[in-house]
Amino acid sequence: MVCIVNNEWYPTKKKLKEIIEGTDKEVPIEDPSFVAPRSFFSTDIKDGESVIVTNHPKRSYFATIKNVSGKLKVI
């Protein structure tokens, strides 16, 4: 399932990458799943896990936020 990041705060993939990799700021993420919807922060992604996100409703970019050895990366 693709999760959602705030379009106003992170309008581009480049801006999202700058925030996550540059400052390790907590980015709020929403999983709109029908079965188990939840809200969490980028810092909650466990080591070795990844989350695919988009900027809803525009969906002009998709990014993968991955935790590699305790460091968040945007791919």
C-alpha positions as CSV (number, residue, x, y, z in Angstrom):
1,M,0.0,0.0,0.0
2,V,1.2,3.5,-0.8
3,C,1.2,5.9,2.1
4,I,0.7,9.6,2.1
5,V,2.9,12.6,3.1
6,N,1.6,16.2,3.4
7,N,1.5,17.8,0.0
8,E,1.9,21.3,1.5
9,W,5.0,20.5,3.6
10,Y,6.7,18.2,1.1
11,P,5.6,19.4,-2.4
12,T,8.5,17.7,-4.2
13,K,10.6,14.5,-3.7
14,K,13.7,16.7,-3.5
15,K,12.2,18.6,-0.5
16,L,11.2,15.4,1.2
17,K,14.7,14.0,0.7
18,E,16.3,17.2,2.1
19,I,14.2,17.1,5.2
20,I,14.5,13.4,6.0
21,E,18.2,12.9,5.1
22,G,19.4,16.3,6.1
23,T,17.8,16.9,9.5
24,D,16.4,13.5,10.5
25,K,13.1,15.4,11.2
26,E,10.1,13.3,11.9
27,V,7.9,13.4,8.8
28,P,4.2,12.4,9.5
29,I,3.0,9.6,7.3
30,E,-0.5,8.3,6.8
31,D,-1.5,4.8,5.7
32,P,-5.0,5.0,4.3
33,S,-5.5,1.2,4.3
34,F,-9.1,0.0,4.6
35,V,-8.1,-2.9,6.8
36,A,-5.7,-1.2,9.2
37,P,-5.4,2.6,8.7
38,R,-2.7,4.2,10.8
39,S,-0.6,7.4,11.2
40,F,3.1,7.2,12.1
41,F,6.3,9.1,11.7
42,S,9.3,8.4,9.4
43,T,11.4,7.8,12.5
44,D,9.1,4.8,13.3
45,I,10.3,2.9,10.3
46,K,12.3,0.0,11.7
47,D,15.8,-1.0,10.5
48,G,15.6,-2.8,7.2
49,E,12.0,-1.8,6.5
50,S,10.8,0.6,3.8
51,V,7.7,2.6,3.0
52,I,6.5,3.9,-0.3
53,V,4.9,7.4,-0.1
54,T,3.2,9.9,-2.4
55,N,2.0,13.5,-2.1
56,H,-1.8,13.1,-2.1
57,P,-3.9,14.2,-3.9
58,K,-1.5,15.3,-6.7
59,R,0.6,12.1,-6.7
60,S,3.2,13.9,-8.7
61,Y,6.0,11.9,-7.1
62,F,6.5,8.6,-5.4
63,A,9.4,7.9,-3.1
64,T,10.6,5.1,-0.9
65,I,11.7,5.9,2.6
66,K,14.1,3.2,3.8
67,N,15.9,2.6,7.1
68,V,19.4,1.4,6.4
69,S,21.4,0.7,9.6
70,G,19.5,3.3,11.6
71,K,19.7,6.0,8.9
72,L,16.7,7.1,6.8
73,K,17.2,7.3,3.1
74,V,14.9,8.5,0.4
75,I,15.1,6.6,-2.9
